[in-house]
Amino acid sequence: MSQSQQSIQQQPSTASRPTGAGQSQPPSTMGGQQFPVRSYLPDEVRATSIDLLNQTLADLSAVTMQLKHAHWNVKGIEFYQLHELFEDLYEDFEPHIDAVAERASALGGRPIGTAGAVAQQTTIPPLSHARVDGQSMLREVADRLAVLDANLYQHIETANQQGDLDTADLLNEVSRDVTKAQWFVESHLQVPQSQGGQQRGAPQQGAPAQQR
């Protein structure tokens, strides 16, 4: 792993819980509105949208790199399946990084593109380097996708409320792929239920377990 990739993985995050809702921090003015553009959007709207886009760019870049980390490092009986899954999700997310960055630039902003800036800005918790088994990695990735999904929802709401429909539409496209990825990952963690609502193989309530 390169030094820049390690800095994204190891940098501490400001998000204390990987559960998602309400965990995004206020967008900073790191990117800011730097260049004049001929846009119908007022300056203050563009400045807000640039901040939303840069926050999305940082979070999306962090999750995408974590997916590549999971692809490289996952171990266990499900190795091949999960190795391929994490790679597929990485490839789905990567084009969104460029689209989000270009939207920020089109509004007159400066997209954040360095490993250090991403590590400083992101709200996504780092992955544990100690956990490499498939189920642990799936749970960690699912937690971080949930944070990204919740942050995107808030950013879409803000962009819609201020009338920047193009930015809202772009973030909606990202959100759809994030939601799909969350489904793919969580499906590996969901235990099938029997018709009676009990997990398969679990003893019925009040019934003694079968003696071996």
Backbone bond lengths (Angstrom), bond angles and torsions (degrees), N, CA, C in turn:
res aa  C-N    CA-C-N  psi(-1)  N-CA   C-N-CA  omega(-1)  CA-C   N-CA-C  phi
1 M - - - 1.475 - - 1.520 108.84 -
2 S 1.334 119.16 135.93 1.449 122.61 -177.90 1.514 110.47 -73.01
3 Q 1.343 116.36 165.59 1.464 121.01 179.54 1.514 111.57 -61.91
4 S 1.356 117.57 -38.88 1.463 120.34 179.65 1.510 111.72 -66.18
5 Q 1.345 117.30 -37.38 1.456 120.08 178.67 1.514 110.95 -68.26
6 Q 1.366 116.50 -38.00 1.451 119.47 178.95 1.509 111.25 -65.01
7 S 1.337 118.03 -35.46 1.465 119.77 -178.59 1.507 111.78 -65.45
8 I 1.335 117.54 -33.40 1.454 119.91 177.11 1.511 110.25 -70.12
9 Q 1.343 117.06 -41.30 1.451 120.66 -176.70 1.515 112.15 -70.25
10 Q 1.351 118.48 -37.18 1.445 121.39 -169.09 1.517 113.47 -94.69
11 Q 1.334 118.32 -14.81 1.448 120.57 -177.69 1.518 110.23 -64.67
12 P 1.350 119.46 131.10 1.464 120.17 177.54 1.508 111.01 -65.57
13 S 1.312 115.85 148.37 1.462 121.57 -177.44 1.508 110.18 -105.59
14 T 1.338 116.50 153.17 1.450 122.14 176.89 1.507 111.78 -82.36
15 A 1.349 118.53 -10.45 1.459 120.70 179.13 1.515 108.89 -82.37
16 S 1.340 117.04 119.76 1.450 120.64 -174.91 1.513 112.44 -84.72
17 R 1.328 118.29 -23.69 1.454 120.68 -179.06 1.517 109.47 -132.01
18 P 1.337 118.30 135.58 1.463 120.81 -178.97 1.518 112.46 -88.61
19 T 1.365 117.78 33.69 1.451 118.72 -175.86 1.519 112.87 -94.32
20 G 1.324 118.01 -13.74 1.454 118.28 171.82 1.495 115.59 107.94
21 A 1.336 119.26 -80.63 1.453 122.63 -163.70 1.511 111.85 -58.33
22 G 1.344 114.34 128.75 1.443 120.56 173.44 1.512 114.77 71.87
23 Q 1.324 119.18 13.43 1.452 120.61 -173.35 1.519 112.94 -92.77
24 S 1.325 119.14 -7.92 1.451 118.49 -176.95 1.527 109.68 -73.36
25 Q 1.326 115.97 142.18 1.450 119.65 178.20 1.518 108.71 -87.50
26 P 1.356 118.10 160.98 1.462 119.31 179.30 1.512 110.39 -59.32
27 P 1.330 117.66 135.22 1.462 119.32 -179.55 1.519 110.82 -58.81
28 S 1.320 117.88 138.40 1.449 121.14 177.82 1.522 109.08 -86.19
29 T 1.299 115.58 175.31 1.461 120.42 176.44 1.522 109.87 -101.62
30 M 1.344 116.52 29.62 1.459 120.92 -178.85 1.518 111.18 -57.53
31 G 1.343 116.17 -46.31 1.453 118.89 178.93 1.518 110.43 -78.50
32 G 1.341 114.33 -52.90 1.455 119.43 176.47 1.509 113.13 63.47
33 Q 1.304 117.07 170.73 1.463 122.42 174.19 1.514 107.41 -94.01
34 Q 1.314 116.53 113.68 1.462 121.10 -170.88 1.529 113.72 -110.24
35 F 1.334 116.65 -27.42 1.456 119.84 -170.95 1.524 110.57 -127.73
36 P 1.322 117.73 141.06 1.472 120.11 177.55 1.523 110.59 -71.34
37 V 1.324 116.33 138.98 1.456 121.67 176.98 1.523 108.85 -135.64
38 R 1.314 116.21 155.31 1.459 121.45 178.60 1.525 108.66 -90.05
39 S 1.307 115.76 85.26 1.452 121.93 -175.46 1.516 109.97 -126.85
40 Y 1.336 116.39 147.46 1.455 121.54 175.61 1.522 112.03 -73.16
41 L 1.328 117.21 -15.22 1.458 120.92 -178.37 1.529 109.98 -77.89
42 P 1.326 117.70 136.10 1.468 120.23 176.53 1.530 111.21 -61.52
43 D 1.323 115.64 157.22 1.456 120.25 -177.58 1.525 112.09 -57.39
44 E 1.353 116.38 -41.97 1.467 118.55 -176.65 1.529 111.59 -67.97
45 V 1.333 117.05 -31.75 1.463 120.18 177.08 1.516 109.97 -68.47
46 R 1.324 115.58 -44.14 1.473 118.60 179.37 1.526 111.27 -63.47
47 A 1.324 116.85 -40.08 1.463 119.87 179.69 1.524 110.68 -61.71
48 T 1.342 116.66 -42.74 1.465 119.98 178.30 1.522 111.11 -64.43
49 S 1.323 116.16 -44.22 1.465 119.70 -179.29 1.521 111.73 -64.07
50 I 1.328 117.09 -38.24 1.465 120.34 178.32 1.525 109.92 -61.59
51 D 1.327 116.72 -41.58 1.462 119.79 177.56 1.525 111.53 -64.20
52 L 1.336 117.11 -42.41 1.468 120.24 177.65 1.519 110.91 -61.46
53 L 1.316 115.57 -43.45 1.463 120.05 -178.58 1.530 111.24 -66.39
54 N 1.325 116.76 -40.15 1.455 119.13 179.15 1.526 111.91 -67.88
55 Q 1.339 116.82 -35.63 1.460 118.74 175.51 1.527 110.79 -65.70
56 T 1.339 115.77 -42.50 1.463 119.92 176.00 1.520 110.70 -62.36
57 L 1.315 116.46 -40.47 1.467 120.82 -180.00 1.522 110.90 -61.49
58 A 1.326 117.05 -43.01 1.468 120.67 179.41 1.525 110.89 -65.73
59 D 1.337 116.66 -46.75 1.465 120.01 -178.06 1.524 111.57 -67.09
60 L 1.321 116.45 -42.65 1.462 120.26 -179.72 1.532 111.26 -66.37
61 S 1.333 116.78 -38.75 1.460 120.56 178.39 1.528 110.47 -64.48
62 A 1.341 116.32 -41.07 1.462 119.96 179.95 1.528 111.33 -64.56
63 V 1.334 116.78 -46.01 1.465 119.91 -179.60 1.523 110.67 -65.38
64 T 1.317 117.07 -39.76 1.465 120.53 -179.50 1.529 110.98 -62.89
65 M 1.334 116.00 -42.60 1.455 119.00 177.10 1.530 111.21 -66.18
66 Q 1.319 117.26 -35.93 1.463 120.42 177.48 1.521 111.62 -65.64
67 L 1.322 116.98 -35.72 1.458 119.87 175.41 1.530 111.28 -63.43
68 K 1.319 115.78 -39.43 1.470 118.92 176.66 1.530 110.36 -66.34
69 H 1.331 116.72 -39.80 1.463 120.81 176.25 1.530 110.78 -59.76
70 A 1.341 116.24 -45.02 1.465 120.60 178.65 1.531 110.53 -63.41
71 H 1.317 117.12 -40.47 1.470 122.36 178.15 1.528 110.68 -58.62
72 W 1.323 116.74 -41.47 1.464 120.77 -177.79 1.526 112.75 -74.72
73 N 1.335 117.17 -33.64 1.459 120.24 -164.03 1.521 115.79 -110.76
74 V 1.318 119.35 -8.91 1.463 119.87 -176.80 1.526 110.41 -63.02
75 K 1.341 116.10 141.45 1.462 122.71 179.34 1.526 109.12 -131.97
76 G 1.330 115.86 166.10 1.449 120.63 174.00 1.516 112.82 117.39
77 I 1.332 114.51 -176.97 1.457 120.58 -174.20 1.524 112.43 -65.02
78 E 1.341 117.50 -25.64 1.473 121.52 178.88 1.524 111.66 -95.38
79 F 1.327 117.53 20.08 1.461 120.75 -173.79 1.528 113.32 -50.45
80 Y 1.319 116.47 -54.47 1.472 118.37 -172.25 1.524 111.22 -63.15
81 Q 1.326 117.03 -44.91 1.461 121.16 -179.34 1.527 111.19 -61.17
82 L 1.337 117.05 -46.54 1.461 120.27 -177.55 1.530 111.33 -74.71
83 H 1.312 116.75 -34.69 1.470 121.15 174.09 1.530 109.67 -55.68
84 E 1.314 116.85 -45.61 1.461 121.06 178.92 1.530 112.04 -71.18
85 L 1.333 117.63 -39.62 1.465 121.20 179.95 1.519 111.46 -59.95
86 F 1.333 116.86 -49.46 1.463 119.92 -177.66 1.524 111.00 -64.79
87 E 1.309 117.08 -35.15 1.474 119.97 176.86 1.524 110.99 -66.66
88 D 1.330 117.52 -42.58 1.460 121.00 179.04 1.533 111.33 -61.46
89 L 1.323 116.57 -42.73 1.463 120.39 179.85 1.530 110.67 -66.49
90 Y 1.316 116.24 -39.98 1.464 120.51 175.45 1.527 110.68 -56.70
91 E 1.320 116.06 -46.83 1.467 119.56 -178.49 1.526 111.80 -67.70
92 D 1.335 117.98 -29.59 1.462 120.76 176.15 1.533 111.44 -69.65
93 F 1.318 117.00 -36.66 1.459 121.21 -174.89 1.526 113.01 -81.64
94 E 1.324 116.60 -32.93 1.466 120.15 -171.24 1.532 113.86 -55.66
95 P 1.353 119.99 -43.35 1.467 118.63 179.35 1.531 113.26 -62.99
96 H 1.323 117.89 -28.80 1.464 120.58 179.67 1.527 111.42 -65.92
97 I 1.320 116.87 -30.74 1.466 119.69 179.37 1.522 109.89 -60.23
98 D 1.317 116.05 -46.96 1.466 120.44 -179.92 1.521 111.11 -64.95
99 A 1.331 117.65 -41.68 1.469 120.87 -178.57 1.527 111.47 -64.35
100 V 1.325 117.09 -42.57 1.467 120.92 179.75 1.526 110.33 -65.74
101 A 1.326 116.73 -43.55 1.465 120.69 179.52 1.532 111.15 -62.71
102 E 1.320 116.72 -41.39 1.461 119.94 -178.96 1.529 111.98 -68.57
103 R 1.320 117.07 -33.40 1.471 120.02 175.95 1.526 110.16 -65.56
104 A 1.323 117.67 -42.50 1.461 120.27 177.36 1.526 110.90 -61.58
105 S 1.325 116.62 -41.55 1.462 120.52 178.70 1.521 111.31 -66.83
106 A 1.333 117.84 -38.84 1.465 121.52 -179.90 1.526 111.92 -64.15
107 L 1.337 116.88 -27.30 1.463 120.61 178.46 1.522 112.60 -85.43
108 G 1.333 116.57 1.83 1.460 120.53 178.77 1.510 113.51 98.58
109 G 1.325 117.71 8.81 1.451 120.91 -177.58 1.512 113.10 -94.54
110 R 1.320 114.12 179.35 1.458 121.47 176.79 1.517 108.21 -119.05
111 P 1.328 118.55 102.60 1.461 120.56 -179.85 1.523 111.62 -63.62
112 I 1.332 115.19 140.27 1.456 119.18 178.68 1.529 108.41 -79.15
113 G 1.328 116.05 130.21 1.458 118.73 -173.47 1.502 115.05 -137.29
114 T 1.335 117.86 9.51 1.460 119.36 178.77 1.527 109.94 -104.45
115 A 1.326 116.09 155.06 1.462 120.61 -179.48 1.525 110.89 -61.50
116 G 1.326 117.00 -40.62 1.457 120.26 179.94 1.510 112.62 -63.84
117 A 1.338 116.91 -41.81 1.463 120.36 179.75 1.520 111.00 -66.68
118 V 1.325 116.87 -40.02 1.466 120.47 177.88 1.524 110.10 -62.72
119 A 1.329 116.74 -45.62 1.464 120.57 -179.14 1.515 111.64 -62.74
120 Q 1.335 117.38 -36.37 1.462 121.38 -179.91 1.525 111.98 -72.92
121 Q 1.334 117.09 -35.59 1.453 121.82 -171.53 1.525 114.32 -89.64
122 T 1.319 118.18 -29.68 1.459 120.05 -169.58 1.525 112.53 -67.78
123 T 1.324 115.61 149.47 1.464 122.83 173.12 1.531 111.20 -101.44
124 I 1.318 117.71 3.80 1.462 121.90 -176.96 1.526 109.56 -82.95
125 P 1.339 118.43 124.80 1.474 119.79 177.97 1.517 110.89 -63.81
126 P 1.336 117.69 148.55 1.465 120.02 177.42 1.517 110.84 -70.11
127 L 1.322 115.41 155.57 1.456 120.91 173.44 1.532 110.09 -77.18
128 S 1.318 115.71 151.94 1.452 120.96 174.33 1.523 109.60 -77.53
129 H 1.321 116.91 129.15 1.468 120.14 177.76 1.522 111.30 -77.85
130 A 1.345 116.62 -16.62 1.459 119.93 -176.12 1.524 112.47 -81.01
131 R 1.330 117.75 -21.14 1.456 120.95 -174.68 1.526 110.38 -100.31
132 V 1.325 115.07 119.86 1.461 119.07 -178.69 1.527 112.21 -126.60
133 D 1.360 117.71 -10.47 1.461 118.42 179.83 1.526 109.56 -69.97
134 G 1.320 115.31 151.58 1.457 121.26 -171.63 1.510 114.34 -56.54
135 Q 1.334 119.15 -47.47 1.462 121.68 -176.40 1.526 111.71 -65.31
136 S 1.317 117.65 -39.42 1.469 120.39 178.25 1.519 110.90 -64.83
137 M 1.325 116.13 -42.89 1.464 119.27 179.93 1.524 110.82 -66.55
138 L 1.321 117.25 -39.17 1.463 119.76 177.88 1.522 110.97 -60.34
139 R 1.337 116.89 -43.79 1.462 119.66 -179.83 1.518 111.47 -64.76
140 E 1.320 117.39 -42.02 1.458 120.07 179.79 1.529 111.60 -65.61
141 V 1.315 116.35 -43.25 1.471 119.75 178.78 1.528 110.43 -64.79
142 A 1.337 117.55 -41.57 1.463 120.53 178.61 1.515 111.24 -61.49
143 D 1.326 117.99 -40.43 1.461 121.36 177.84 1.530 111.20 -60.88
144 R 1.306 116.83 -42.18 1.461 120.27 -176.71 1.524 111.92 -75.48
145 L 1.309 117.42 -32.96 1.459 119.68 172.70 1.527 110.80 -64.47
146 A 1.331 117.18 -34.74 1.459 120.66 178.28 1.528 111.21 -65.36
147 V 1.332 117.56 -39.17 1.463 121.20 176.31 1.528 109.83 -63.05
148 L 1.329 116.12 -47.68 1.466 120.67 179.78 1.523 111.19 -60.62
149 D 1.329 117.25 -42.41 1.463 121.52 -179.53 1.530 110.94 -62.66
150 A 1.332 117.22 -44.12 1.463 121.00 179.87 1.533 111.02 -65.53
151 N 1.327 116.75 -40.95 1.464 120.13 178.31 1.525 111.46 -63.00
152 L 1.333 115.98 -42.68 1.462 119.76 179.07 1.516 111.43 -61.46
153 Y 1.330 117.44 -40.66 1.463 120.88 178.33 1.528 110.50 -57.60
154 Q 1.319 116.85 -45.38 1.462 120.18 179.78 1.523 111.51 -64.74
155 H 1.337 116.86 -40.88 1.466 120.20 -179.41 1.526 111.39 -66.87
156 I 1.323 116.49 -39.06 1.464 120.19 177.71 1.518 110.50 -63.11
157 E 1.330 117.03 -43.77 1.469 121.60 177.85 1.518 110.86 -58.54
158 T 1.327 117.76 -45.17 1.469 121.53 -179.28 1.520 111.14 -64.72
159 A 1.328 117.31 -45.86 1.464 120.64 -179.98 1.524 111.27 -62.14
160 N 1.330 117.47 -40.78 1.468 120.45 177.14 1.520 111.59 -64.15
161 Q 1.320 116.59 -44.69 1.461 120.31 -176.85 1.515 112.55 -63.55
162 Q 1.339 117.24 -31.56 1.460 118.78 -178.99 1.535 112.03 -93.72
163 G 1.336 117.14 3.21 1.459 120.73 172.60 1.509 115.20 85.44
164 D 1.329 118.84 11.73 1.463 121.29 175.98 1.529 107.76 -91.32
165 L 1.320 115.26 81.09 1.456 120.69 -172.77 1.524 112.61 -71.20
166 D 1.336 117.43 -29.99 1.467 119.34 179.06 1.525 111.16 -66.66
167 T 1.333 116.13 -42.78 1.459 119.13 177.30 1.521 110.44 -64.91
168 A 1.334 117.19 -42.74 1.464 120.65 178.10 1.523 110.82 -60.24
169 D 1.336 117.23 -41.39 1.464 120.97 -179.93 1.524 111.03 -65.33
170 L 1.330 117.35 -41.83 1.459 121.13 178.00 1.522 110.98 -61.67
171 L 1.335 116.61 -45.11 1.458 119.97 -179.90 1.521 111.44 -67.71
172 N 1.323 116.91 -29.41 1.465 120.17 174.17 1.525 110.95 -63.01
173 E 1.329 117.07 -40.73 1.459 120.34 178.08 1.530 110.63 -61.47
174 V 1.339 115.55 -43.08 1.460 119.41 177.28 1.524 110.05 -62.23
175 S 1.336 115.78 -44.70 1.465 121.12 -177.03 1.521 111.80 -60.29
176 R 1.317 117.46 -38.45 1.467 120.04 -179.81 1.528 111.20 -62.10
177 D 1.336 116.67 -41.76 1.466 119.06 178.96 1.523 111.51 -71.52
178 V 1.324 117.34 -33.32 1.463 120.07 177.11 1.525 110.01 -66.24
179 T 1.333 116.89 -43.36 1.461 120.66 178.09 1.521 111.31 -62.55
180 K 1.324 116.52 -40.68 1.463 120.84 177.96 1.530 110.44 -63.93
181 A 1.323 116.40 -42.90 1.458 120.17 178.25 1.522 111.41 -62.38
182 Q 1.332 115.67 -39.94 1.460 119.66 178.24 1.525 110.71 -61.52
183 W 1.312 116.65 -40.40 1.470 121.62 177.44 1.525 110.53 -61.14
184 F 1.340 116.25 -47.99 1.462 120.28 -179.11 1.528 111.44 -59.54
185 V 1.325 116.29 -44.27 1.459 120.12 -177.23 1.521 110.96 -70.88
186 E 1.322 117.28 -47.28 1.462 120.43 -176.80 1.528 112.33 -66.57
187 S 1.332 117.31 -27.55 1.466 119.58 178.81 1.521 111.73 -62.42
188 H 1.326 117.37 -26.06 1.465 120.85 177.17 1.526 112.11 -76.11
189 L 1.331 116.35 -14.18 1.460 120.81 -176.63 1.521 112.93 -105.82
190 Q 1.335 117.15 -9.52 1.457 120.71 -175.69 1.522 110.35 -86.10
191 V 1.334 115.92 131.69 1.459 122.20 -178.84 1.516 108.85 -93.84
192 P 1.350 119.03 126.54 1.467 120.65 178.72 1.526 111.26 -59.09
193 Q 1.331 116.23 146.07 1.456 122.68 179.31 1.529 109.54 -107.95
194 S 1.330 116.20 145.65 1.456 120.33 173.28 1.523 109.28 -79.19
195 Q 1.310 117.40 170.58 1.465 121.23 -178.42 1.519 111.76 -60.69
196 G 1.337 116.76 -29.86 1.455 119.41 179.56 1.506 113.71 -81.96
197 G 1.348 117.44 1.41 1.443 120.71 177.54 1.512 113.51 89.64
198 Q 1.343 118.48 -3.37 1.443 121.86 178.14 1.528 109.46 -90.84
199 Q 1.315 115.30 150.41 1.447 118.48 174.83 1.524 109.67 -66.10
200 R 1.323 114.99 143.39 1.456 119.11 179.54 1.524 109.37 -61.66
201 G 1.335 114.70 133.88 1.446 119.22 179.62 1.505 114.04 88.70
202 A 1.355 118.52 -9.83 1.457 121.23 -179.82 1.516 108.96 -89.36
203 P 1.352 119.42 142.03 1.465 120.99 179.31 1.514 111.66 -67.24
204 Q 1.333 117.17 145.58 1.457 121.42 177.73 1.518 109.43 -65.13
205 Q 1.328 115.07 149.44 1.448 120.00 -178.89 1.537 109.95 -61.58
206 G 1.320 116.02 131.44 1.465 121.17 178.34 1.518 113.31 86.22
207 A 1.318 117.97 -7.25 1.466 121.70 -179.59 1.500 109.66 -101.94
208 P 1.313 118.44 137.69 1.469 120.02 179.17 1.526 111.08 -69.31
209 A 1.302 114.87 147.16 1.470 119.26 177.60 1.522 109.18 -66.90
210 Q 1.322 115.54 144.75 1.461 120.50 -178.77 1.520 110.31 -66.40
211 Q 1.327 115.20 132.82 1.448 120.18 178.93 1.520 109.79 -75.74
212 R 1.317 115.53 138.97 1.481 119.88 177.63 1.524 109.95 -85.64
